[in-house]
Amino acid sequence: AVGCGTAATPGGPATPAPAKATTAVKVYFHKGTADGQIAAVTRTVPRTSAVATAALSQLLAGPTAAERGAGYWSWFSGKTAGMLNSARISGGVGYADFRDFRAVIPNASTSAGSAALLAQLDHTFMQFPSVTKTVYSFNGDVAAFYEWLQLVPPAPGLTTTVNVFFHKNIDSPPVAV
């Protein structure tokens, strides 16, 4: 080929495509029984500096078939994939805004369901040392997210880490990666 320095020989070996840069992120799902422990799986994504966004996007895609086969489970699935509007970290608080997925996973609003959902969200988001608290919203509406889970939303300007109070397996912050 002109200008590329070498020419391919017809019928010769194909030149391998250059490897794409990737980033490994951890995603936290439940493993085992309904009250199972939170456990991390590692996913590989295209290289990005927005690792919290990448991790939350992977969480919302739910466990893969292989992960489900290994005993991981989640409220999140292919139906919630792509429903992350934005994620940002400011002043130690991780903010994630989602498209409204209440109709997709309505049973997450039970007390056990909300604890499981928040445990997975919080562990995935709080793996980053700069995140010490979390606030979630549906299309910018913080109250709608927490009211769906039958929880009191954080007051404006304040945050809460409700996972500590609702999930028995969370005794300390997740380990940073």
N, C-alpha and C positions, 0 to 999 in steps of 0.2 A: 504494500500500500504506500502511496506517495506520502512523504513527510513523516512517517512514523518510525523510520529507522530499520525496520525489518519487514519482510514480506512473508505472508503466510503461504505455505506450500499446499497446493490443492491436494486433499487427501491426507495431509500431514496432521500432526497432533495439534489439538486446539490449545490456544494460549489461555491459561486460567485467568479468570476475572480477578481483579485486585480484591483483597479482603476488605470488607466494610468495617469501619470502626464501630464498636459496640460498647455498651455499658451494662453492667450487671446490677439489678435492683432486687431488693427483697420485698416479698409480698407475704402478708400474714393471713392464714386461713385457720379454721378449726381443724383438728385432726381427731378422728375416732368418734366416740359417742356424742350425743347431742350436747353434753356439757364438757366436751373434750377440750384439751389444751390448745392454746394458740401456738402455731408452729410456722416458721418461715420456709418459703420456697424461693429459689432464686430464678429470676427470669432475665433473659438477655434481650436488650432493646437497642435500637440504633443509638449511637453516642449522642448524648445531650447534656447540657448543663442544668436542665430542669429535671433533676432526678426525682424530686418529690412528685411532680406531675406525672412522670413516667411510671413511678411505683403505684400511684393511685389509679392511673389508667389501667395498669395491669391487674390491680385488685378488682376493679369494676368488671373486668372480663371474666372473672370467676376462675375456679380451678380448671385446668386442662383435663382431658379424659384420663391421661396417665396419672395426674395428681388425684383425681377422684378415685381411680383404681387403687391408689396408695392410701386411701382413707381421708383425704382432705375434703372439706365441705364448706359451703358459703351460701349466703343469700344472693351473692352476686353471681352473674352468669353471662352468657352471650347476650341475653336480653338487656343487661345493664351496661354492656360494653359501649364505650363512646359517650357515656352520659356525664362525663366530667366537663363542666364548662371552664373552670379555672382552678388553679391552686396557687397560693402565695404564702410566704412566711414574712411576718412583720412583728418585731418586738417580742420574739419568742412564741408567737401564736401562729399556728398553721391554719389557714383559712382555705376551705375547699367548697366550691359551689358546684352543684349538680343540676342537670336537667331533672325534672320531677320524676322519680322512679317509684312513687307510692303505688301506682296501679300495677306495676310489674312485680313488686315483692310486698304485697299487702300484709302478710303475716309477720313481717319483721317488726310490726308495731306492738306485739305482745311484750311483756316485761323480759322474758327470756330472749325473744327475738331481737329486741332493741339492744340488749346487752351484748349479744353475739355480733350484731352489725357494728356497734360502736367499738367493740374490742378489735375487730379486724381493721376498721378505719384508723383507730387511734394507734395501734401497733405499727401499721404500715406508715402512717404519717410521722409518728414520734420516734421512729428509728433514726431520724436525722437530729443531731445534737442541737440544732438551732430551734427545734420545735419542742416546747414544754407544755403547751396547751393547744386545744383544737376548737375550732368553730366551724360548723357545717351549715349549708343553706341549700334551698331549692330555688334556682333562678333568682338569687339574691335575697331570698326571704328566709332569714335565720329562724324566725318563729315557726314557720310552716314545717321546717325540718324537725325541730324538737317537739312540737305539738303532735306530729305524726307518731313519734316514738313515745308519746305520753310523758314527756319530760318538760320541765320548765326551761325555756330558752335562756341562754346567758343574757344578762342585762346589757343594754348598749354600753360599749366601752369596757365591759367586763367579760371574762371568759370563765369557763369551767372545764374540768376534766372529769366528766361523769363516768368514764370507764372505771375509775378506781373504785367507785361505789357500787357498780353493777356486775362486775365479773370477778368471780372468786379466784381466778388464776392469775390475776394481775396484782402482784405484790410489790413490784418495783417497775421503774420505767424500762422500756425495751432497751436492749443493748444497741448502741449506735454501730453502723457499718462503716 
